Amino acid sequence: MGLAKTEMFTDQQNEIALFSKVFGHPARVSILQHLFKINACVCGDLVNEIGLAQPTISQHLKELRHLGLIKGNVEGTSVCYCIHTENWTKMKETMLAFLNQDIATNENCC
């Protein structure tokens, strides 16, 4: 398998690619939607809500936490997760700047 050669690209390009990847799986989208819907920390009831096995949910939570879009606090034997609002706002700014590139472009292109 070839290397991604991420070092060839800017930090911003790599960041946009990572954000895009996190939204590339419906389970992660569902987890984020659930966290926004309840507007509170969730402690362990994601399996019933999302409908996937605990190890699968844990892997998706790990990806979301790795990017900093969610944060977790240990409470007893479980970890409670919620949206990391500061990082979410930064991600939105980065993605909007990327997605809004077309607004400033010339309409006369092919």
Secondary structure, DSSP 8 states (H G I E B T S, - for coil): -----GGGS-HHHHHHHHHHHHTTSHHHHHHHHHHHHHTS-B-STHHHHH-S-HHHHHHHHHHHHHTTSEEEEEETTEEEEEE-HHHHHHHHHHHHHHHGGGGGS-TT--
